[in-house]
Amino acid sequence: MRIAYVTETFPPEINGVALTSERTVRHLRAAGHAVQLLRPRQPGEAACRSAQEWRSAGGPIPMYPELRYGWAGIATSADFRTNFHAYCSHYGFGWLESIVLGYLRRVHGMADINFVPTPELADQLAAHGFERLRVLGRGVDSRLFSPERRDAGLRHDWRVGADHRVLLHVGRLAPEKNASLALQTFERLSARRPGLRMVVVGDGPMRARLERAHPTVRFVGMQTGTALARHYASADVFLFPSLTDTFGNVTLEALSSGLAVAAFDTGAAGQHVRDGVNGCVAPPCNGLDASDAFLGAATRALDASAPDGPLRQQARLSAIQADWGTVQRRFEQQLLQLAVAGRTAPRHAALA
């Protein structure tokens, strides 16, 4: 097939959607398809117009100026990867939520198939009038994210001993990610169990404020590749309190690294975590209820965080089953079916 793969984010940007897009393009090309990548050009990047890649003009996304949108194209299949409408209330624009949702519904209404990462999200979008939804899922590189990456030297840098438990949070430090709840949970746990440590991987607009509010927490900034995998494997408990992520790749990465995961029962956790078996989940809620519910999940995860304990072993086993190859082959087959059916021209076979 000849495939035009259109995405609003792609490396050199670093986020879950960008890395997923890069992995998908790499898979399709390795499978023998002619893939032309179309994406917005980042500031400072040279223009590129070739059979391999086309960098379009665009503008900054509100509240995410480091990301850019490109001018609209012709959609055939689309991926719903970010709950932009849900972000509005976190930035003081709650009145825009229905407007943004309506715009997203119109854009996705042009596609023959709309891929979503979880059945839960498919149900939510269907209730808002989205059509032609297809669950695709996500995977994880279990060779990169592995308990074997545990690094005694890194733990020494964190000033923790073999008997200390390290809590970890990975993600963009922005209001919609709810990172402050992870840190509040650490503080509440520390009051009961002296000796706990907390490491935060990631950057964002809230970092300086969070560092001031939580001086005992170690903030290490953005990490990628093997360095990121070492940070996962060298911790013991993963705290992920986001309620806005459509999936949350970091949850699968933490499970693959053999951590005791505490998360709300939504996104990747809702799909891959069995409460008390391979992780601990709290019911999605807001306000004080959310704080207490998440504390309960984190407490249970901490109780089960012995490095060789059954919960952490099951976490690793469950993640191994979520391989990228299966997900990408399913995506490829969906595109082939579209092309064979003749509903769209093959050269416009994907909008991500």
C-alpha positions as CSV (number, residue, x, y, z in Angstrom):
1,M,0.0,0.0,0.0
2,R,0.9,3.7,-0.4
3,I,0.0,5.3,2.9
4,A,-0.1,8.9,3.9
5,Y,0.3,9.0,7.7
6,V,-0.8,12.4,9.1
7,T,-0.1,13.2,12.8
8,E,0.0,16.4,14.9
9,T,2.9,15.2,17.0
10,F,6.1,13.3,16.1
11,P,9.7,13.3,17.3
12,P,11.7,15.4,18.0
13,E,8.7,16.0,20.3
14,I,8.7,13.6,23.2
15,N,5.4,12.3,24.5
16,G,3.4,9.1,24.3
17,V,1.5,9.9,21.2
18,A,4.6,11.1,19.3
19,L,6.5,7.9,20.2
20,T,3.6,5.7,19.3
21,S,3.3,7.4,15.9
22,E,7.0,6.9,15.2
23,R,6.8,3.3,16.1
24,T,3.8,2.8,13.8
25,V,5.4,4.4,10.9
26,R,8.5,2.4,11.4
27,H,6.5,-0.8,11.5
28,L,4.5,0.0,8.3
29,R,7.7,0.8,6.4
30,A,9.4,-2.4,7.6
31,A,6.4,-4.3,6.4
32,G,7.0,-3.0,2.9
33,H,4.4,-0.2,2.6
34,A,5.3,3.1,1.1
35,V,4.6,5.5,3.9
36,Q,4.7,9.3,3.5
37,L,4.7,11.0,6.9
38,L,2.8,14.4,7.1
39,R,3.3,16.4,10.2
40,P,3.6,20.0,11.4
41,R,7.0,21.6,11.2
42,Q,8.5,22.5,14.5
43,P,10.2,25.9,15.1
44,G,13.8,25.8,13.8
45,E,13.2,22.7,11.6
46,A,14.0,22.9,7.9
47,A,11.2,22.4,5.4
48,C,10.9,18.8,4.1
49,R,8.9,17.8,1.1
50,S,9.8,14.3,-0.1
51,A,8.2,11.0,-0.7
52,Q,9.2,10.0,2.9
53,E,8.1,13.1,4.8
54,W,6.2,16.3,4.4
55,R,6.4,19.0,7.1
56,S,3.5,21.3,6.9
57,A,3.0,24.8,8.2
58,G,0.9,25.1,11.3
59,G,0.3,26.9,14.6
60,P,0.9,26.3,18.3
61,I,-1.8,24.3,20.2
62,P,-3.3,26.5,23.0
63,M,-1.9,25.6,26.4
64,Y,0.7,23.4,24.7
65,P,2.8,25.9,22.7
66,E,5.6,23.3,22.2
67,L,3.1,21.3,20.1
68,R,1.7,22.4,16.8
69,Y,-1.3,21.6,14.6
70,G,-1.1,21.4,10.9
71,W,-3.6,22.6,8.4
72,A,-6.5,20.2,7.8
73,G,-6.2,17.3,5.3
74,I,-8.5,14.6,4.0
75,A,-9.2,12.0,6.7
76,T,-9.7,8.3,6.0
77,S,-8.9,6.7,9.3
78,A,-8.3,8.7,12.5
79,D,-6.9,8.0,16.0
80,F,-8.5,9.6,19.0
81,R,-5.5,9.8,21.4
82,T,-6.0,12.9,23.5
83,N,-9.0,14.2,25.5
84,F,-8.4,17.8,24.6
85,H,-11.9,18.7,25.6
86,A,-11.3,17.4,29.2
87,Y,-8.2,19.6,29.5
88,C,-10.3,22.8,29.3
89,S,-11.4,22.8,32.9
90,H,-7.8,22.3,34.1
91,Y,-6.8,25.5,32.5
92,G,-9.8,27.6,33.5
93,F,-11.7,27.2,30.2
94,G,-14.4,24.8,31.3
95,W,-16.9,26.7,29.2
96,L,-15.0,25.6,26.1
97,E,-15.3,21.9,26.7
98,S,-18.5,21.3,24.7
99,I,-17.2,23.5,21.9
100,V,-13.9,21.5,21.7
101,L,-15.8,18.2,21.9
102,G,-18.1,19.3,19.0
103,Y,-15.1,20.2,16.9
104,L,-13.5,16.8,17.6
105,R,-16.7,15.0,16.7
106,R,-16.9,16.9,13.4
107,V,-13.2,16.1,12.5
108,H,-13.6,12.4,13.4
109,G,-16.9,12.3,11.5
110,M,-14.9,12.6,8.3
111,A,-13.1,9.3,8.9
112,D,-14.1,5.9,7.8
113,I,-12.7,4.4,11.0
114,N,-11.8,6.0,14.3
115,F,-9.3,4.1,16.3
116,V,-9.4,4.3,20.1
117,P,-7.1,2.7,22.6
118,T,-9.7,1.2,25.0
119,P,-13.3,-0.1,25.0
120,E,-14.0,2.4,27.8
121,L,-13.1,5.3,25.6
122,A,-15.1,3.9,22.7
123,D,-18.2,3.8,25.0
124,Q,-17.6,7.4,26.2
125,L,-17.2,8.7,22.7
126,A,-20.2,6.8,21.3
127,A,-22.3,8.4,24.0
128,H,-21.2,11.8,22.6
129,G,-22.2,10.9,19.1
130,F,-18.8,9.7,17.7
131,E,-19.3,6.9,15.1
132,R,-17.3,4.1,13.4
133,L,-15.2,3.5,16.4
134,R,-12.7,0.6,16.5
135,V,-10.6,-0.4,19.5
136,L,-6.9,-0.9,18.6
137,G,-5.1,-0.9,21.9
138,R,-1.4,-0.1,22.7
139,G,1.7,-2.2,23.4
140,V,4.9,-2.0,25.3
141,D,8.6,-2.8,24.5
142,S,9.1,-5.4,27.2
143,R,12.7,-5.9,26.3
144,L,13.5,-2.2,27.0
145,F,11.2,-1.9,30.1
146,S,12.3,-4.8,32.2
147,P,13.1,-5.5,35.9
148,E,16.6,-6.5,34.7
149,R,17.3,-2.7,34.3
150,R,17.3,-2.3,38.1
151,D,20.4,-0.3,38.9
152,A,21.9,-0.3,42.4
153,G,24.1,2.7,41.4
154,L,21.0,4.8,40.5
155,R,19.4,3.9,43.8
156,H,22.6,4.9,45.5
157,D,22.3,8.3,43.8
158,W,18.8,8.5,45.1
159,R,20.3,7.9,48.6
160,V,18.1,4.8,49.2
161,G,19.2,1.4,50.6
162,A,18.1,-2.1,49.7
163,D,15.3,-2.0,52.3
164,H,13.9,1.4,51.2
165,R,10.8,1.6,49.0
166,V,10.9,4.1,46.1
167,L,7.7,5.6,44.7
168,L,7.9,6.8,41.1
169,H,5.8,9.1,38.9
170,V,6.5,9.5,35.2
171,G,4.7,12.1,33.1
172,R,4.2,15.7,32.0
173,L,4.0,17.9,35.0
174,A,0.8,19.8,33.9
175,P,-2.5,20.4,35.6
176,E,-4.5,17.8,33.6
177,K,-2.1,15.0,34.6
178,N,-3.0,15.3,38.3
179,A,0.7,14.9,39.3
180,S,0.0,16.9,42.5
181,L,-2.1,14.0,43.8
182,A,0.8,11.6,43.4
183,L,3.0,13.8,45.5
184,Q,0.3,14.5,48.1
185,T,-0.2,10.7,48.3
186,F,3.6,10.3,48.9
187,E,3.5,12.8,51.7
188,R,0.5,11.1,53.4
189,L,2.2,7.7,53.1
190,S,5.5,9.1,54.5
191,A,3.8,10.3,57.6
192,R,2.8,6.7,58.3
193,R,5.9,5.0,57.0
194,P,9.2,6.9,57.5
195,G,11.9,5.9,55.0
196,L,9.9,6.2,51.8
197,R,11.4,8.0,48.9
198,M,9.8,9.6,45.8
199,V,11.3,10.2,42.4
200,V,9.5,12.2,39.6
201,V,10.5,11.8,36.0
202,G,9.2,14.5,33.6
203,D,9.0,18.2,33.0
204,G,6.3,20.7,32.4
205,P,4.8,24.0,33.6
206,M,4.1,22.8,37.2
207,R,7.6,21.5,37.9
208,A,9.0,24.5,39.7
209,R,5.9,24.9,41.9
210,L,5.8,21.1,42.8
211,E,9.5,21.2,43.6
212,R,9.0,24.0,46.1
213,A,6.0,22.3,47.7
214,H,7.7,18.9,48.0
215,P,11.4,19.5,48.8
216,T,12.1,15.9,49.8
217,V,11.0,14.6,46.4
218,R,13.7,14.0,43.8
219,F,12.8,15.6,40.4
220,V,15.1,14.3,37.6
221,G,13.5,15.9,34.6
222,M,12.8,14.1,31.3
223,Q,14.3,10.7,30.7
224,T,14.2,8.6,27.5
225,G,15.3,5.2,26.2
226,T,17.5,3.1,28.5
227,A,17.8,5.9,31.1
228,L,14.0,6.0,31.5
229,A,13.9,2.2,31.7
230,R,16.5,2.3,34.5
231,H,14.4,4.7,36.4
232,Y,11.4,2.5,36.2
233,A,13.1,-0.7,37.2
234,S,15.0,1.0,40.1
235,A,11.8,2.0,41.8
236,D,9.2,-0.1,43.6
237,V,5.8,1.5,43.3
238,F,4.4,3.5,40.4
239,L,1.8,6.2,41.1
240,F,-0.3,7.4,38.2
241,P,-3.4,9.4,39.2
242,S,-4.3,10.8,35.8
243,L,-8.0,10.9,35.0
244,T,-7.7,12.5,31.6
245,D,-5.4,10.2,29.7
246,T,-7.0,8.2,26.9
247,F,-4.5,5.4,27.7
248,G,-1.3,6.3,29.5
249,N,1.6,4.4,28.0
250,V,3.5,4.9,31.2
251,T,1.2,2.4,33.0
252,L,2.2,-0.4,30.7
253,E,5.9,0.6,30.9
254,A,5.7,0.4,34.7
255,L,3.9,-3.0,34.6
256,S,6.6,-4.2,32.2
257,S,9.3,-3.0,34.6
258,G,7.7,-5.1,37.4
259,L,6.5,-2.3,39.6
260,A,3.5,-2.3,41.9
261,V,1.1,0.1,40.1
262,A,-1.4,2.3,41.7
263,A,-3.8,4.1,39.4
264,F,-7.4,5.0,38.8
265,D,-9.5,2.3,37.1
266,T,-9.4,3.9,33.7
267,G,-7.2,4.1,30.6
268,A,-4.4,1.5,30.5
269,A,-5.0,0.5,34.1
270,G,-8.7,-0.2,33.4
271,Q,-7.7,-2.4,30.6
272,H,-4.6,-4.2,31.9
273,V,-4.6,-4.0,35.7
274,R,-6.5,-6.6,37.8
275,D,-6.9,-5.1,41.2
276,G,-4.9,-7.0,43.8
277,V,-3.4,-9.4,41.2
278,N,-1.0,-7.4,39.1
279,G,-1.6,-3.9,40.5
280,C,-4.0,-1.8,42.5
281,V,-6.8,0.5,41.2
282,A,-9.1,3.1,42.6
283,P,-12.6,4.0,41.2
284,P,-12.4,7.2,39.1
285,C,-13.7,10.1,41.1
286,N,-12.9,13.7,42.0
287,G,-12.2,15.9,45.0
288,L,-11.6,14.5,48.4
289,D,-13.1,11.2,47.4
290,A,-10.4,10.9,44.7
291,S,-7.6,11.7,47.2
292,D,-8.7,9.1,49.7
293,A,-9.5,6.5,47.0
294,F,-6.1,6.9,45.4
295,L,-4.4,6.8,48.8
296,G,-6.1,3.4,49.4
297,A,-4.8,2.0,46.1
298,A,-1.3,3.3,46.8
299,T,-1.3,1.9,50.3
300,R,-2.2,-1.6,49.0
301,A,0.4,-1.3,46.2
302,L,3.1,-0.4,48.8
303,D,2.1,-3.3,50.9
304,A,2.6,-5.6,48.0
305,S,5.8,-4.0,46.7
306,A,8.4,-6.6,47.8
307,P,10.7,-6.9,44.8
308,D,10.1,-10.7,44.4
309,G,6.5,-10.6,45.5
310,P,3.7,-12.2,43.4
311,L,2.0,-8.9,42.5
312,R,5.1,-7.5,40.9
313,Q,5.8,-10.8,39.1
314,Q,2.2,-10.8,37.7
315,A,2.7,-7.1,36.6
316,R,5.6,-8.2,34.4
317,L,3.8,-11.2,33.0
318,S,0.7,-9.2,32.1
319,A,2.7,-6.6,30.3
320,I,4.7,-9.1,28.2
321,Q,1.3,-10.1,26.6
322,A,0.7,-6.5,25.4
323,D,3.3,-6.5,22.6
324,W,3.5,-3.8,19.9
325,G,3.7,-6.3,17.1
326,T,0.2,-7.6,17.6
327,V,-1.2,-4.0,17.8
328,Q,0.5,-2.8,14.7
329,R,-0.4,-5.8,12.6
330,R,-4.0,-5.3,13.5
331,F,-3.7,-1.6,12.5
332,E,-2.1,-2.7,9.2
333,Q,-4.9,-5.1,8.5
334,Q,-7.5,-2.5,9.1
335,L,-5.9,-0.2,6.5
336,L,-5.7,-3.1,4.0
337,Q,-9.4,-3.7,4.5
338,L,-10.1,-0.1,3.8
339,A,-8.0,-0.1,0.6
340,V,-9.5,-3.4,-0.7
341,A,-13.1,-2.2,0.0
342,G,-12.3,0.8,-2.2
343,R,-13.9,3.2,0.3
344,T,-10.8,5.5,0.1
345,A,-7.8,5.9,-2.1
346,P,-4.8,4.0,-0.7
347,R,-2.6,7.0,-0.8
348,H,-4.9,8.6,1.9
349,A,-5.1,5.5,4.0
350,A,-4.3,7.0,7.4
351,L,-4.8,10.1,9.5
352,A,-3.4,9.7,13.0
